[in-house]
Amino acid sequence: MAKIGVIGSAVVGQTLAQGFKKHGYDVRIASRTPAKLSEFCGKSGIAAGTFEDVAKWADVVVLAVKGSIAEEAVRIAGEGNLRGKVAIDATNPIADAPPVDGVLQYFTGPNSSLLEHLQKAFPSVRFVKAFNSVGAARMVNPDFTSGKPTMFYCGNDADAKTTVAKIVGQFGWEGLDLGAATGARAIEPLAQLWCIPGFRENRWTHAFKVLWQ
């Protein structure tokens, strides 16, 4: 199996790292200060390293940082260390301003996306948007009485999307390919939609599902 490097050590990064380990992958997690992950590493058995070291080691990387520092994180990891590799982009372009009536504010416009920005900034990296439209608690093998929820993904590289589709399936989701990187203009706002019941009613246990006729 591919070696998975998770860039980002907050709850999303830790959740996905443990999910990959659960499914038999060799996993490492990256932080600017790896020492702060000593407790997590001790409990999970997942090794920690710097952004650069983990990016260099991995076959596939997961970008799980705050959207506003996503480009900086990739630069620290090193485009040369990521050249030709699949990068699962789980970020959202959330602004620092508070939500308005439960709606997260984004620093991107309706005709752009963070994924497209990253792909343009780092053309040698094969980015695929995924795992951005649900809370961390239900990213890995969620259990819903109505069946498997839908995980939307998109990206410019067909082979990279095939890799991500396999992971999405292993993690208990029905994947739905929404095309090239421009599809992220629609996928990224799903996080805004997902969060509204949470902020307004403290309901965070849902996910999206596409129903076909």
C-alpha positions in Angstrom: 0.0 0.0 0.0 1.0 3.6 -0.5 2.8 5.5 2.2 0.5 8.3 3.4 1.8 11.6 4.8 -0.7 13.8 6.6 0.3 17.5 6.6 -1.5 19.1 9.5 -1.7 17.9 13.1 -5.1 19.3 14.3 -8.2 17.1 14.7 -8.8 16.6 10.9 -5.2 15.5 10.4 -5.2 13.2 13.4 -8.5 11.7 12.4 -7.5 11.0 8.8 -4.1 9.7 9.9 -5.7 7.2 12.2 -8.2 6.2 9.5 -5.3 5.4 7.1 -3.6 3.4 9.8 -6.8 1.5 10.5 -7.0 0.5 6.8 -3.4 -0.8 6.8 -1.5 2.1 5.3 2.0 3.2 6.5 1.3 6.6 7.9 3.2 9.6 9.2 1.8 12.9 10.4 3.5 16.3 10.0 3.6 19.3 12.2 5.8 22.5 12.4 6.7 21.2 15.8 6.5 17.4 15.8 7.4 17.1 19.5 3.9 18.4 20.4 2.4 15.2 18.9 4.3 12.9 21.4 1.1 11.9 23.2 -0.8 11.3 20.0 2.0 9.3 18.5 2.3 7.2 21.6 -1.4 6.3 21.6 -1.8 5.9 17.8 1.6 4.4 16.9 1.9 6.9 14.1 5.2 8.7 13.7 5.5 12.4 13.4 7.9 14.6 11.4 8.3 18.0 9.8 6.3 19.1 6.8 9.3 18.6 4.6 10.4 15.2 5.9 6.9 13.7 5.8 6.3 15.1 2.2 9.6 13.7 1.0 8.8 10.2 2.6 5.2 9.9 1.4 3.7 8.5 -1.8 0.4 10.3 -1.2 -0.1 13.3 1.0 -3.1 14.8 2.7 -3.3 18.5 3.2 -5.3 19.0 6.4 -4.4 22.5 7.6 -6.3 25.8 8.0 -7.2 27.0 4.6 -5.5 30.4 5.0 -2.1 28.7 5.5 -2.6 25.9 2.9 -0.2 27.5 0.3 2.4 28.2 3.0 2.2 24.6 4.2 2.8 23.3 0.7 5.7 25.7 0.3 7.2 24.5 3.6 6.7 20.9 2.6 8.5 21.7 -0.7 7.1 21.4 -4.1 10.1 19.3 -5.1 9.1 16.8 -2.4 5.6 16.6 -3.8 6.3 16.6 -7.5 4.1 14.1 -9.3 2.4 12.9 -6.0 -1.3 12.8 -5.3 -2.2 15.5 -2.7 -5.7 15.1 -1.1 -6.8 18.6 -0.3 -9.2 18.5 2.7 -9.0 22.3 3.3 -11.6 25.0 3.1 -11.1 28.7 2.4 -12.5 29.8 5.7 -11.9 33.5 6.6 -11.0 34.6 10.1 -14.3 36.6 10.4 -17.1 34.9 12.4 -20.0 33.1 10.7 -23.0 35.2 9.7 -26.3 33.6 10.9 -24.4 30.2 10.8 -22.8 30.7 7.4 -19.0 30.5 7.4 -17.3 33.4 5.6 -14.9 32.4 2.8 -11.9 34.3 1.4 -12.6 33.0 -2.1 -15.3 34.2 -4.5 -18.0 32.1 -6.2 -16.0 31.7 -9.4 -12.8 30.5 -7.7 -11.6 27.9 -5.2 -8.8 27.2 -2.9 -8.1 24.0 -4.8 -7.7 25.9 -8.1 -5.4 28.4 -6.4 -3.2 25.6 -5.0 -3.1 23.7 -8.3 -2.0 26.9 -10.1 0.6 27.7 -7.5 2.0 24.2 -7.6 1.4 22.7 -11.0 3.6 19.7 -10.5 1.4 18.4 -7.6 -1.7 16.3 -8.4 -4.3 17.9 -6.1 -7.7 16.3 -5.5 -10.3 17.9 -3.3 -12.0 15.5 -0.9 -13.0 15.1 2.8 -13.8 18.8 3.2 -17.6 18.6 3.3 -18.1 16.7 6.7 -16.9 17.0 10.2 -13.8 15.1 11.4 -15.9 12.8 13.6 -17.5 11.2 10.5 -14.7 11.3 8.0 -13.7 7.7 8.5 -16.3 4.9 8.1 -19.3 6.8 9.3 -22.4 4.8 10.3 -25.7 6.2 9.0 -29.0 4.3 9.1 -29.8 5.5 5.7 -26.7 4.0 4.1 -23.4 5.3 2.8 -23.2 9.1 2.5 -21.6 10.8 -0.6 -18.1 12.1 -0.7 -17.6 14.6 -3.5 -14.2 15.0 -5.1 -12.6 16.7 -8.1 -9.2 17.4 -9.7 -7.5 17.7 -13.0 -5.6 14.4 -13.0 -7.7 11.3 -13.7 -5.2 8.8 -12.2 -5.0 10.9 -9.1 -8.8 10.8 -8.7 -8.7 7.0 -9.2 -6.4 6.8 -6.2 -8.6 9.1 -4.1 -11.8 7.2 -5.2 -10.3 4.0 -3.8 -9.5 5.7 -0.4 -13.0 7.3 -0.3 -14.5 3.8 -0.7 -12.3 2.3 1.9 -13.3 5.0 4.3 -17.0 4.0 3.9 -18.2 6.6 1.4 -19.9 6.5 -2.0 -17.6 8.7 -4.1 -18.9 11.2 -6.7 -16.4 12.6 -9.2 -17.3 16.2 -10.0 -14.8 16.7 -12.7 -11.8 19.0 -13.0 -10.4 21.4 -10.3 -13.2 23.9 -11.2 -15.6 21.5 -9.5 -14.1 22.7 -6.2 -16.0 26.0 -6.7 -19.1 23.9 -5.8 -17.6 21.4 -3.4 -15.8 23.8 -1.1 -19.1 25.7 -0.3 -20.6 22.4 0.9 -18.7 23.0 4.1 -20.6 26.2 4.6 -23.9 24.4 4.1 -22.8 21.5 6.3 -22.0 23.9 9.2 -25.2 25.8 9.3 -27.2 23.3 11.3 -24.2 23.0 13.6 -23.8 26.7 14.3 -27.6 27.4 14.5 -28.9 24.2 16.2 -25.7 22.5 17.5 -26.4 19.5 15.1 -23.2 18.1 13.7 -24.1 14.5 13.0 -25.2 14.8 9.3 -23.6 14.2 5.9 -24.6 14.7 2.3 -26.1 11.9 0.1 -27.0 12.1 -3.6 -30.1 10.1 -4.6 -30.4 9.0 -8.2 -33.7 8.3 -10.0 
